[in-house]
Amino acid sequence: MDRFPNDPDAGLWQYQVGEAYFAAQMYQQALDAYRQVIVRYPNHSSAPDALYSIAACYGYLGQVDQVFATYRELAEKYPDSQYAAEAFISVGDQLYNESIGLEGDAQIAKLKEALSYYQRVLELENAGEQARATARQYIHDTAELLASLVYTQIETRFNEALRNEDTAGIQQAIQDFEQLIRDYPTSSSADIALTKIGDGYVALEQWDQALEAYNRLMTKYVDPNTGRPITPGDEYVDRALRYAQQQYAEIYAYVQQLQGQGQ
């Protein structure tokens, strides 16, 4: 390789040096040899294989942090390689795990980064169905957690605005809940947020908007073909749905009464 560094197969030869060390369970030497592929022949077809093998070496050497750092490097440098899906999922997992010890905006930012890596798996043409299924499940779980954290932040500001009768604060919270619904439309928190939007409009005495918000949740749980009600699988959403139905009935009756009085 040193004699023929420009040979088209030089990258492969260097990779095979790493393979020889790896087969002999000499993982540090294998790692160093594989790394030379990345340094000297980054555009060679063996480069993604070398990075993937580097991650394996770090695993055998017990350097877990370096395993994930290498997967991140693999995902960023060779996003179209056969290992990209696994790399994206592994990096997403690492970021998700890192978020557990964080709070507030820092945790949300870390989870959003993890979510972006899971989503990239679905953009890969060469991702297998198993990788896609795993990514979809992780996207769902991460989005649910993100939505819950964002919802809690908004709810805290919303309740404070209600206590202080802060009109601007209530209006801002309504907008924030709407943004949450746009960002995480399939989450349980998005459904529950509709009741908070309704409550916000009630506090503002904007009855038509309140009815519309509650009705948005109610119509989500009606079979469009049969018109029969659908029971939510989430107990908190089920509770929110029953609350929305009650609020809708009471406000509708109140609005009818006001109209009857000519107000």
N, C-alpha and C positions, 0 to 999 in steps of 0.2 A: 504493500500500500504506500509506504514511504517512497518506494522506487517509482511507482506509477500512480501518483495522487490524482491525476486527471483522467485516469481510465474510467469509462462509464460504469464499470463494475466495482470500483474502489469502495463505494459506500456499502455494497453488499459484502465485500470481503471484510470490511471493518465490522459490520454487523455480525458476521460469522465468528469473528474473534470473540465477541461478547457471548455468542451462543455457546462456544466451546467452554468458556469460563463458567457460564451458567450451568451447563450440563455437569461440570465438575463441582458444582455447589460452591464455587469461589465467587460469591455474590458481589463483593466490593470490587474485585478485578473486572467482573462482568459489567458492573455499573459504569466503571471508568471507560471500558471499551465501547459500550453502547453510547455513552455521552459523546464520544469522539465522532460518531455518526452525525449527531445533531450539530456539533460544532463545525465539522469539516464538510459534511455533505447534507445540509439541511433540506435540500430539494430532492434528494434521492428517495425512491419509493420505499426504501428500508427505514427511513427516518421515523415515520409513525410507529413502526414495529419496535424500533429501538427505544422510543419513549415509553411505550407500553411495557417493554421488558424492564426498563429502569424502575418503573413503578413496582413491578414484581420483585425486583432486587431489594428495594427499600422495605417491602413487606417482609421479606425473609430476614432482613437485617433489623427488624423491629422499629423502623423509623416511620411510624404511621403518618406523622405530619408531612413528611416528604412524599409519601405515596399520593396524598391528595394534592400537594403542590405540583407533582408531576402530571397528575390527571388534568389539572387546570392548564398546565403548559400544553399538554396534548390537545385539549379542547380548543385552545386559542390558536395554536400554530397549525393544527391539521384538522379543522372542523369537518372535512369531507372524508376522513379516513374511516376504515371499518371499525375503529375503536371509539369514534367520536361519541356515539350514543352512550356507551358505558362511561366514558369520561365525563360527559355532561351530567349524567345521573350521579356519579360519584362526587363531583364538585358540588352539585346541588345538595347532596346529603351532608357534606361537610359544612356547608354554609347553614343549613337547617339546624344541625347540631350545635354550631357556634351560637345560634340565636337563642338557644335555651337559657344561657346564663345572662342574657341581656334584658333590658326593660325599655318600655316606651318607644320613642322614635328609632333608637338604635336597633332594637329587636325587629321592628317593622322593616327598616332598611335592609337588614340582613336577610330576612325572609323574602323580600321582594327580589333580592339578588338570586337567592336559591330558586325561586319560582321562574326567573328568567332562564336559568340553565335547564330546568325540566322542560320548559316550553320549547327550547331549541331542539330537543330530541324529536319533536313532532315535525320540525322543519327539515329534518334530514331525509333525503330520498332513500338512503341505504340503511335506515334504521329498521331492525327487525320488528315483528309484531309483538314479541315479548317485551322488548325495550319500550315500544310505544305504549303498551298496556301499563307497564310500570310507571312510565312518565305521566300518563293520564291520571293514575291513582295518586301519585305524588303531587301533581298539579292541583287536584281536587282537595287533598288534605291540607296543602300549604295555603291555598286560597281561602279555605274555611278558617284556618287559624288567623291569617292576615285580616280577613274581614271581621273576625271577632275582636281582634285587638283594635282595629280602626274604629269599629262600632263603639267599643268601650270609651275610647277617647272622645268621640263625638257626643255620646250620651252624657258624659260628665259635664261637658260644656253646655249641653242642652238643658240639663236639670238646673244648672246654675243660672242660666238665662231665665228659665221659668220662675225660679225663686225670686229673682230680682226684677221680674216683669220687664226684662230687657228685650224690647221688640227687635232691635237689630241683631242681638245675639240669637234669638229664636229663628229669625230669617236665615242667618248664616248657618245655623245647625241644620235647618231644612235643606239648604243647598249642599251641605257636607254629606248628609244622609243620601241625597240623590246621587252624589258622586260615588259614594260607596256602592250603591246599586249598579251604577254603570261599570265600576271596576270589577265587582265580584257578583255578577247577576245571578249565579246559580247557588250562592251561599245561603245558609240559613239566616245569617245576619242581614242579608239584603231583604229577605221577607219581613223580618222583625222590624227593620228600619222603616218600612211602610207605615206601621202603626205609629211610630214616633213622628213621622211626617204629618200624619193625620192629627196627632195630638198637638203638634206645633200650630197647625192651622186652626185648631179649636181654640188654642190660647190667643190666637190673633183674631178670633171670631170671623174667620173666612170659611164659612160653612160649606160652600160648594167645593172648595179645594180639599177640605177635610174629608168630605164624602168620597171624592175621587180617589184620595190616597187609600182610604180603607177599602174601597171597591177594587182597587188594583190588586190588593192581596186576596180578596175574596174570589175574584175571577181566575186567579192562578190555580185555585183548587176546585175548579169545576171542569168536568170532562166536556170538551167542546163538542163531542159527538152525541153524547147522551144527555148532557145537562145535569148529570148526577154529581154530587159533591165528592171530592177526593180528600181522604184523610192524610194529612202530612205525616211523613215518617219520623220527623223530628218533634219531640214533645214540646219544645219551646216554640216552634213554629205553630204547632197545633193550638197552643195556648194563645199565641198572638192572633191566630185566625179567629178564634172564638171571641176574643176581645174586639177585633175589628168588626165582626158581625154585630156585636152588641152595640158598639159605638155608632155604627152606621144606622141601625134601627132607631136609636134614641135621637140622633142628630136629625135624621130624616123626618121623624115625627115633630121635632122642635121647629124645623124649617117650615113644615107644612102649617104648623100652628101660627108661626109668624106671618106667613103669607095669608092665612085666614083672617088675621088681625089687620092686614093691610100694611104691615111694617116692611 
